[in-house]
Amino acid sequence: MLPRLLLLICAPLCEPTGLLLRVSPYWLVDGSPMTLTCVNQLRQRLPAQPQFRFLKDDRALGLGWDHSSQYQVSAVWSEDSGFYSCEMWTAARRVIKSKSVRIDIQRVPVHNVSLETQPAGGHLAEGQTLVLACLVGGGTGDISFLWYRGALGLNLETKTQRSLSAKFEIPAVRESDSDQYYCAANNGYGPRLSGLVSVTVTVPASRPVLTLQAPGSQALVGDTVELHCEAQTGSPPILYRFYHDGVTLGSSSAPSGGGVSFNLSLTAEHSGNYSCEADNGLGAQRSEVVPLSVTAPKEDRIELTTVVVVEGLFGILGLLTAVLLICCWCKRKIGRPSAKDSVRSPPRPPPRESTYLNTTSLEQRQPIYENVNVGRRDEVYSLAYCMQQEWQPATAERLRTPANGQDPSVIYSGVIKVDITGEDEDYEDAM
């Protein structure tokens, strides 16, 4: 009797509970599927059409009671970790419950963290939008993304999301935003850092200012003038160009920013307008025009004035010479007899012998005067010959004999005037 009694008392305690919860797969990580199965371990046969339900931390999953003994989840995450169990409801309205099972869903640590910039390369102009994208090659669960600036790691932003990438934006960058950046990702297994990425923000060169520095108050020929061009703002390097009346004089670069100078040895031709240009690849800017007047030294001015005066005198003399030549030519042309006058003028008469009134010898009748041409109507041209003759004494004696009423010391001869009318008249000239 006693053994049978003990069997009846211990049978309910030693008898299996009847249900067992099985989990598949055994090792679960974030994102993997999970299947829960409720297994009957009762020795007795299950009642017809039993219903099952699955619980997590004593809370029913899904829609509650169901005829299926399996419960499937497409993807589980670390927050799905907990105590799971299952229950069976029989036709006798009896509920049989399995033991609770601890299920831990493991996360995959993040790896291959990198930082990318948009635009690519990290070169931006001031005012553009900078995008810093933090990427991970793998990892599960919620990932915390952090962005840092500089070698000291100044935290700029933190975002937590269930994704493998996140972005941080700076809407309008300034030149002061030029620096090195990096990011970090953490899903519970410690942060993983990206490499450093350099960001360069360039500022267009401002309008430069041109200054001219001469040794004295005036710029003289031979002086050396310094042309200084400088843009107040602008990212280096800056290329400067110098111009004289629009013609390039030279160029110089400022690798670290600031201004540059250009020295010019002055000549008289360097008077004019000067300007400079600044260009750092984001658009060239031209300065205002600065005039420069180069003055010659006093000695040079005197020499220059002398040259100008001499050249002026030579010019005036040349002009006067040309005028005189033209006047002479006109006068000769006016004084020359015309073809009509040449026809009307009598031909040149042959030389005629002068009649000496105070001699009777034919041998002494040598011409002393001769009519050579007839010009105008009231003009007679005569040619006188002075001839040395040997006279005979008798002839001389006769020559000394004066005619009636004539002075013996005067030689008288007759001059013939050819009139344009064709009539000859004799004139007496005293010699």
Secondary structure as a PSIPRED ss2 file (coil, helix, strand):
# PSIPRED VFORMAT (PSIPRED V4.0)

   1 M C   1.000  0.000  0.000
   2 L H   0.000  1.000  0.000
   3 P H   0.000  1.000  0.000
   4 R H   0.000  1.000  0.000
   5 L H   0.000  1.000  0.000
   6 L H   0.000  1.000  0.000
   7 L H   0.000  1.000  0.000
   8 L H   0.000  1.000  0.000
   9 I H   0.000  1.000  0.000
  10 C H   0.000  1.000  0.000
  11 A H   0.000  1.000  0.000
  12 P H   0.000  1.000  0.000
  13 L H   0.000  1.000  0.000
  14 C H   0.000  1.000  0.000
  15 E C   1.000  0.000  0.000
  16 P C   1.000  0.000  0.000
  17 T C   1.000  0.000  0.000
  18 G C   1.000  0.000  0.000
  19 L E   0.000  0.000  1.000
  20 L E   0.000  0.000  1.000
  21 L E   0.000  0.000  1.000
  22 R E   0.000  0.000  1.000
  23 V E   0.000  0.000  1.000
  24 S E   0.000  0.000  1.000
  25 P C   1.000  0.000  0.000
  26 Y C   1.000  0.000  0.000
  27 W C   1.000  0.000  0.000
  28 L E   0.000  0.000  1.000
  29 V E   0.000  0.000  1.000
  30 D C   1.000  0.000  0.000
  31 G C   1.000  0.000  0.000
  32 S C   1.000  0.000  0.000
  33 P C   1.000  0.000  0.000
  34 M E   0.000  0.000  1.000
  35 T E   0.000  0.000  1.000
  36 L E   0.000  0.000  1.000
  37 T E   0.000  0.000  1.000
  38 C E   0.000  0.000  1.000
  39 V E   0.000  0.000  1.000
  40 N E   0.000  0.000  1.000
  41 Q C   1.000  0.000  0.000
  42 L C   1.000  0.000  0.000
  43 R C   1.000  0.000  0.000
  44 Q C   1.000  0.000  0.000
  45 R C   1.000  0.000  0.000
  46 L C   1.000  0.000  0.000
  47 P C   1.000  0.000  0.000
  48 A C   1.000  0.000  0.000
  49 Q C   1.000  0.000  0.000
  50 P C   1.000  0.000  0.000
  51 Q E   0.000  0.000  1.000
  52 F E   0.000  0.000  1.000
  53 R E   0.000  0.000  1.000
  54 F E   0.000  0.000  1.000
  55 L E   0.000  0.000  1.000
  56 K E   0.000  0.000  1.000
  57 D C   1.000  0.000  0.000
  58 D C   1.000  0.000  0.000
  59 R E   0.000  0.000  1.000
  60 A E   0.000  0.000  1.000
  61 L C   1.000  0.000  0.000
  62 G C   1.000  0.000  0.000
  63 L C   1.000  0.000  0.000
  64 G C   1.000  0.000  0.000
  65 W C   1.000  0.000  0.000
  66 D E   0.000  0.000  1.000
  67 H C   1.000  0.000  0.000
  68 S C   1.000  0.000  0.000
  69 S C   1.000  0.000  0.000
  70 Q E   0.000  0.000  1.000
  71 Y E   0.000  0.000  1.000
  72 Q E   0.000  0.000  1.000
  73 V E   0.000  0.000  1.000
  74 S C   1.000  0.000  0.000
  75 A C   1.000  0.000  0.000
  76 V C   1.000  0.000  0.000
  77 W C   1.000  0.000  0.000
  78 S H   0.000  1.000  0.000
  79 E H   0.000  1.000  0.000
  80 D H   0.000  1.000  0.000
  81 S C   1.000  0.000  0.000
  82 G E   0.000  0.000  1.000
  83 F E   0.000  0.000  1.000
  84 Y E   0.000  0.000  1.000
  85 S E   0.000  0.000  1.000
  86 C E   0.000  0.000  1.000
  87 E E   0.000  0.000  1.000
  88 M E   0.000  0.000  1.000
  89 W E   0.000  0.000  1.000
  90 T C   1.000  0.000  0.000
  91 A C   1.000  0.000  0.000
  92 A C   1.000  0.000  0.000
  93 R C   1.000  0.000  0.000
  94 R C   1.000  0.000  0.000
  95 V E   0.000  0.000  1.000
  96 I E   0.000  0.000  1.000
  97 K E   0.000  0.000  1.000
  98 S C   1.000  0.000  0.000
  99 K C   1.000  0.000  0.000
 100 S C   1.000  0.000  0.000
 101 V E   0.000  0.000  1.000
 102 R E   0.000  0.000  1.000
 103 I E   0.000  0.000  1.000
 104 D C   1.000  0.000  0.000
 105 I E   0.000  0.000  1.000
 106 Q E   0.000  0.000  1.000
 107 R C   1.000  0.000  0.000
 108 V C   1.000  0.000  0.000
 109 P C   1.000  0.000  0.000
 110 V C   1.000  0.000  0.000
 111 H E   0.000  0.000  1.000
 112 N E   0.000  0.000  1.000
 113 V E   0.000  0.000  1.000
 114 S E   0.000  0.000  1.000
 115 L E   0.000  0.000  1.000
 116 E E   0.000  0.000  1.000
 117 T E   0.000  0.000  1.000
 118 Q E   0.000  0.000  1.000
 119 P C   1.000  0.000  0.000
 120 A H   0.000  1.000  0.000
 121 G H   0.000  1.000  0.000
 122 G H   0.000  1.000  0.000
 123 H E   0.000  0.000  1.000
 124 L E   0.000  0.000  1.000
 125 A E   0.000  0.000  1.000
 126 E C   1.000  0.000  0.000
 127 G C   1.000  0.000  0.000
 128 Q C   1.000  0.000  0.000
 129 T C   1.000  0.000  0.000
 130 L E   0.000  0.000  1.000
 131 V E   0.000  0.000  1.000
 132 L E   0.000  0.000  1.000
 133 A E   0.000  0.000  1.000
 134 C E   0.000  0.000  1.000
 135 L E   0.000  0.000  1.000
 136 V E   0.000  0.000  1.000
 137 G E   0.000  0.000  1.000
 138 G E   0.000  0.000  1.000
 139 G C   1.000  0.000  0.000
 140 T C   1.000  0.000  0.000
 141 G C   1.000  0.000  0.000
 142 D C   1.000  0.000  0.000
 143 I E   0.000  0.000  1.000
 144 S E   0.000  0.000  1.000
 145 F E   0.000  0.000  1.000
 146 L E   0.000  0.000  1.000
 147 W E   0.000  0.000  1.000
 148 Y E   0.000  0.000  1.000
 149 R E   0.000  0.000  1.000
 150 G C   1.000  0.000  0.000
 151 A C   1.000  0.000  0.000
 152 L C   1.000  0.000  0.000
 153 G C   1.000  0.000  0.000
 154 L E   0.000  0.000  1.000
 155 N E   0.000  0.000  1.000
 156 L E   0.000  0.000  1.000
 157 E E   0.000  0.000  1.000
 158 T E   0.000  0.000  1.000
 159 K E   0.000  0.000  1.000
 160 T E   0.000  0.000  1.000
 161 Q E   0.000  0.000  1.000
 162 R C   1.000  0.000  0.000
 163 S C   1.000  0.000  0.000
 164 L C   1.000  0.000  0.000
 165 S E   0.000  0.000  1.000
 166 A E   0.000  0.000  1.000
 167 K E   0.000  0.000  1.000
 168 F E   0.000  0.000  1.000
 169 E E   0.000  0.000  1.000
 170 I E   0.000  0.000  1.000
 171 P C   1.000  0.000  0.000
 172 A C   1.000  0.000  0.000
 173 V C   1.000  0.000  0.000
 174 R C   1.000  0.000  0.000
 175 E H   0.000  1.000  0.000
 176 S H   0.000  1.000  0.000
 177 D H   0.000  1.000  0.000
 178 S C   1.000  0.000  0.000
 179 D E   0.000  0.000  1.000
 180 Q E   0.000  0.000  1.000
 181 Y E   0.000  0.000  1.000
 182 Y E   0.000  0.000  1.000
 183 C E   0.000  0.000  1.000
 184 A E   0.000  0.000  1.000
 185 A E   0.000  0.000  1.000
 186 N E   0.000  0.000  1.000
 187 N C   1.000  0.000  0.000
 188 G C   1.000  0.000  0.000
 189 Y C   1.000  0.000  0.000
 190 G C   1.000  0.000  0.000
 191 P C   1.000  0.000  0.000
 192 R E   0.000  0.000  1.000
 193 L E   0.000  0.000  1.000
 194 S C   1.000  0.000  0.000
 195 G C   1.000  0.000  0.000
 196 L C   1.000  0.000  0.000
 197 V E   0.000  0.000  1.000
 198 S E   0.000  0.000  1.000
 199 V E   0.000  0.000  1.000
 200 T E   0.000  0.000  1.000
 201 V E   0.000  0.000  1.000
 202 T E   0.000  0.000  1.000
 203 V C   1.000  0.000  0.000
 204 P C   1.000  0.000  0.000
 205 A C   1.000  0.000  0.000
 206 S C   1.000  0.000  0.000
 207 R C   1.000  0.000  0.000
 208 P C   1.000  0.000  0.000
 209 V E   0.000  0.000  1.000
 210 L E   0.000  0.000  1.000
 211 T E   0.000  0.000  1.000
 212 L E   0.000  0.000  1.000
 213 Q E   0.000  0.000  1.000
 214 A C   1.000  0.000  0.000
 215 P C   1.000  0.000  0.000
 216 G C   1.000  0.000  0.000
 217 S C   1.000  0.000  0.000
 218 Q C   1.000  0.000  0.000
 219 A E   0.000  0.000  1.000
 220 L E   0.000  0.000  1.000
 221 V C   1.000  0.000  0.000
 222 G C   1.000  0.000  0.000
 223 D C   1.000  0.000  0.000
 224 T E   0.000  0.000  1.000
 225 V E   0.000  0.000  1.000
 226 E E   0.000  0.000  1.000
 227 L E   0.000  0.000  1.000
 228 H E   0.000  0.000  1.000
 229 C E   0.000  0.000  1.000
 230 E E   0.000  0.000  1.000
 231 A C   1.000  0.000  0.000
 232 Q C   1.000  0.000  0.000
 233 T C   1.000  0.000  0.000
 234 G C   1.000  0.000  0.000
 235 S C   1.000  0.000  0.000
 236 P C   1.000  0.000  0.000
 237 P C   1.000  0.000  0.000
 238 I E   0.000  0.000  1.000
 239 L E   0.000  0.000  1.000
 240 Y E   0.000  0.000  1.000
 241 R E   0.000  0.000  1.000
 242 F E   0.000  0.000  1.000
 243 Y E   0.000  0.000  1.000
 244 H E   0.000  0.000  1.000
 245 D C   1.000  0.000  0.000
 246 G C   1.000  0.000  0.000
 247 V E   0.000  0.000  1.000
 248 T E   0.000  0.000  1.000
 249 L E   0.000  0.000  1.000
 250 G E   0.000  0.000  1.000
 251 S E   0.000  0.000  1.000
 252 S E   0.000  0.000  1.000
 253 S E   0.000  0.000  1.000
 254 A E   0.000  0.000  1.000
 255 P C   1.000  0.000  0.000
 256 S C   1.000  0.000  0.000
 257 G C   1.000  0.000  0.000
 258 G C   1.000  0.000  0.000
 259 G E   0.000  0.000  1.000
 260 V E   0.000  0.000  1.000
 261 S E   0.000  0.000  1.000
 262 F E   0.000  0.000  1.000
 263 N E   0.000  0.000  1.000
 264 L E   0.000  0.000  1.000
 265 S E   0.000  0.000  1.000
 266 L C   1.000  0.000  0.000
 267 T C   1.000  0.000  0.000
 268 A H   0.000  1.000  0.000
 269 E H   0.000  1.000  0.000
 270 H H   0.000  1.000  0.000
 271 S C   1.000  0.000  0.000
 272 G E   0.000  0.000  1.000
 273 N E   0.000  0.000  1.000
 274 Y E   0.000  0.000  1.000
 275 S E   0.000  0.000  1.000
 276 C E   0.000  0.000  1.000
 277 E E   0.000  0.000  1.000
 278 A E   0.000  0.000  1.000
 279 D E   0.000  0.000  1.000
 280 N C   1.000  0.000  0.000
 281 G C   1.000  0.000  0.000
 282 L C   1.000  0.000  0.000
 283 G C   1.000  0.000  0.000
 284 A C   1.000  0.000  0.000
 285 Q E   0.000  0.000  1.000
 286 R E   0.000  0.000  1.000
 287 S C   1.000  0.000  0.000
 288 E C   1.000  0.000  0.000
 289 V C   1.000  0.000  0.000
 290 V E   0.000  0.000  1.000
 291 P E   0.000  0.000  1.000
 292 L E   0.000  0.000  1.000
 293 S C   1.000  0.000  0.000
 294 V E   0.000  0.000  1.000
 295 T E   0.000  0.000  1.000
 296 A C   1.000  0.000  0.000
 297 P C   1.000  0.000  0.000
 298 K H   0.000  1.000  0.000
 299 E H   0.000  1.000  0.000
 300 D H   0.000  1.000  0.000
 301 R H   0.000  1.000  0.000
 302 I H   0.000  1.000  0.000
 303 E H   0.000  1.000  0.000
 304 L H   0.000  1.000  0.000
 305 T H   0.000  1.000  0.000
 306 T H   0.000  1.000  0.000
 307 V H   0.000  1.000  0.000
 308 V H   0.000  1.000  0.000
 309 V H   0.000  1.000  0.000
 310 V H   0.000  1.000  0.000
 311 E H   0.000  1.000  0.000
 312 G H   0.000  1.000  0.000
 313 L H   0.000  1.000  0.000
 314 F H   0.000  1.000  0.000
 315 G H   0.000  1.000  0.000
 316 I H   0.000  1.000  0.000
 317 L H   0.000  1.000  0.000
 318 G H   0.000  1.000  0.000
 319 L H   0.000  1.000  0.000
 320 L H   0.000  1.000  0.000
 321 T H   0.000  1.000  0.000
 322 A H   0.000  1.000  0.000
 323 V H   0.000  1.000  0.000
 324 L H   0.000  1.000  0.000
 325 L H   0.000  1.000  0.000
 326 I H   0.000  1.000  0.000
 327 C H   0.000  1.000  0.000
 328 C H   0.000  1.000  0.000
 329 W H   0.000  1.000  0.000
 330 C H   0.000  1.000  0.000
 331 K H   0.000  1.000  0.000
 332 R H   0.000  1.000  0.000
 333 K H   0.000  1.000  0.000
 334 I H   0.000  1.000  0.000
 335 G H   0.000  1.000  0.000
 336 R C   1.000  0.000  0.000
 337 P C   1.000  0.000  0.000
 338 S C   1.000  0.000  0.000
 339 A H   0.000  1.000  0.000
 340 K H   0.000  1.000  0.000
 341 D H   0.000  1.000  0.000
 342 S H   0.000  1.000  0.000
 343 V H   0.000  1.000  0.000
 344 R H   0.000  1.000  0.000
 345 S C   1.000  0.000  0.000
 346 P C   1.000  0.000  0.000
 347 P C   1.000  0.000  0.000
 348 R C   1.000  0.000  0.000
 349 P C   1.000  0.000  0.000
 350 P C   1.000  0.000  0.000
 351 P C   1.000  0.000  0.000
 352 R C   1.000  0.000  0.000
 353 E C   1.000  0.000  0.000
 354 S C   1.000  0.000  0.000
 355 T C   1.000  0.000  0.000
 356 Y E   0.000  0.000  1.000
 357 L C   1.000  0.000  0.000
 358 N C   1.000  0.000  0.000
 359 T C   1.000  0.000  0.000
 360 T C   1.000  0.000  0.000
 361 S C   1.000  0.000  0.000
 362 L H   0.000  1.000  0.000
 363 E H   0.000  1.000  0.000
 364 Q H   0.000  1.000  0.000
 365 R C   1.000  0.000  0.000
 366 Q C   1.000  0.000  0.000
 367 P C   1.000  0.000  0.000
 368 I C   1.000  0.000  0.000
 369 Y E   0.000  0.000  1.000
 370 E E   0.000  0.000  1.000
 371 N E   0.000  0.000  1.000
 372 V E   0.000  0.000  1.000
 373 N E   0.000  0.000  1.000
 374 V C   1.000  0.000  0.000
 375 G C   1.000  0.000  0.000
 376 R C   1.000  0.000  0.000
 377 R C   1.000  0.000  0.000
 378 D C   1.000  0.000  0.000
 379 E C   1.000  0.000  0.000
 380 V C   1.000  0.000  0.000
 381 Y E   0.000  0.000  1.000
 382 S E   0.000  0.000  1.000
 383 L E   0.000  0.000  1.000
 384 A E   0.000  0.000  1.000
 385 Y C   1.000  0.000  0.000
 386 C C   1.000  0.000  0.000
 387 M C   1.000  0.000  0.000
 388 Q C   1.000  0.000  0.000
 389 Q C   1.000  0.000  0.000
 390 E C   1.000  0.000  0.000
 391 W C   1.000  0.000  0.000
 392 Q C   1.000  0.000  0.000
 393 P H   0.000  1.000  0.000
 394 A H   0.000  1.000  0.000
 395 T H   0.000  1.000  0.000
 396 A H   0.000  1.000  0.000
 397 E H   0.000  1.000  0.000
 398 R H   0.000  1.000  0.000
 399 L H   0.000  1.000  0.000
 400 R C   1.000  0.000  0.000
 401 T C   1.000  0.000  0.000
 402 P C   1.000  0.000  0.000
 403 A C   1.000  0.000  0.000
 404 N C   1.000  0.000  0.000
 405 G C   1.000  0.000  0.000
 406 Q C   1.000  0.000  0.000
 407 D C   1.000  0.000  0.000
 408 P C   1.000  0.000  0.000
 409 S C   1.000  0.000  0.000
 410 V C   1.000  0.000  0.000
 411 I C   1.000  0.000  0.000
 412 Y E   0.000  0.000  1.000
 413 S E   0.000  0.000  1.000
 414 G E   0.000  0.000  1.000
 415 V E   0.000  0.000  1.000
 416 I E   0.000  0.000  1.000
 417 K E   0.000  0.000  1.000
 418 V E   0.000  0.000  1.000
 419 D C   1.000  0.000  0.000
 420 I C   1.000  0.000  0.000
 421 T C   1.000  0.000  0.000
 422 G C   1.000  0.000  0.000
 423 E C   1.000  0.000  0.000
 424 D E   0.000  0.000  1.000
 425 E E   0.000  0.000  1.000
 426 D E   0.000  0.000  1.000
 427 Y E   0.000  0.000  1.000
 428 E E   0.000  0.000  1.000
 429 D E   0.000  0.000  1.000
 430 A E   0.000  0.000  1.000
 431 M C   1.000  0.000  0.000
